[in-house]
Amino acid sequence: MVNTMLVNPLNNLTMVAIWAIAGLVGGMIAGKKAGAFGIGLLAWLSCLGILAFCGVQLFMSGLNLGTLPPVPPGESLVSVLSIPIVQSAIGSLLGLISGIGGTPDLTALIMPVLIWFFTPLIIVTVTAIIGATIRKKE
């Protein structure tokens, strides 16, 4: 789930397929376009909410590194830092902290986050509406 939420679908076709299938199934279950829009929005917000809840619970219980599950084989800190959204955020933050180039460009800092936020939402909503048109509720 963390991978699904953090990977930008514009850079990974597998994530586009995952969000599209979720929206299509949700739209087919809803059966109406208005319901499909709600299903798509609810799917994205519930995934975001579950991820936020897990993060809060992790820090509320005290961050004891001994209780965290082991890192999967083949993964490392380098692979986490190679995620495109993490790379762009680190580069923007380093430029912001160092103050190179005069005033910081906040749009360059916020734009990757907005793209990361809205792309899955748009994909799941559009495919949910398509799923509702495929199987109309009577």
Rosetta blueprint (number, residue, H / E / L):
1 M L
2 V H
3 N H
4 T H
5 M H
6 L H
7 V L
8 N L
9 P L
10 L L
11 N L
12 N L
13 L H
14 T H
15 M H
16 V H
17 A H
18 I H
19 W H
20 A H
21 I H
22 A H
23 G H
24 L H
25 V H
26 G H
27 G H
28 M H
29 I H
30 A H
31 G L
32 K L
33 K H
34 A H
35 G H
36 A H
37 F H
38 G H
39 I H
40 G H
41 L H
42 L H
43 A H
44 W H
45 L H
46 S H
47 C H
48 L H
49 G H
50 I H
51 L H
52 A H
53 F H
54 C H
55 G H
56 V H
57 Q H
58 L H
59 F H
60 M H
61 S L
62 G L
63 L L
64 N L
65 L L
66 G L
67 T L
68 L L
69 P L
70 P L
71 V L
72 P L
73 P L
74 G L
75 E L
76 S L
77 L H
78 V H
79 S H
80 V H
81 L H
82 S L
83 I L
84 P H
85 I H
86 V H
87 Q H
88 S H
89 A H
90 I H
91 G H
92 S H
93 L H
94 L H
95 G H
96 L H
97 I H
98 S H
99 G L
100 I L
101 G L
102 G L
103 T L
104 P L
105 D L
106 L H
107 T H
108 A H
109 L H
110 I H
111 M H
112 P H
113 V H
114 L H
115 I H
116 W H
117 F H
118 F H
119 T H
120 P H
121 L H
122 I H
123 I H
124 V H
125 T H
126 V H
127 T H
128 A H
129 I H
130 I H
131 G H
132 A H
133 T H
134 I H
135 R L
136 K L
137 K L
138 E L
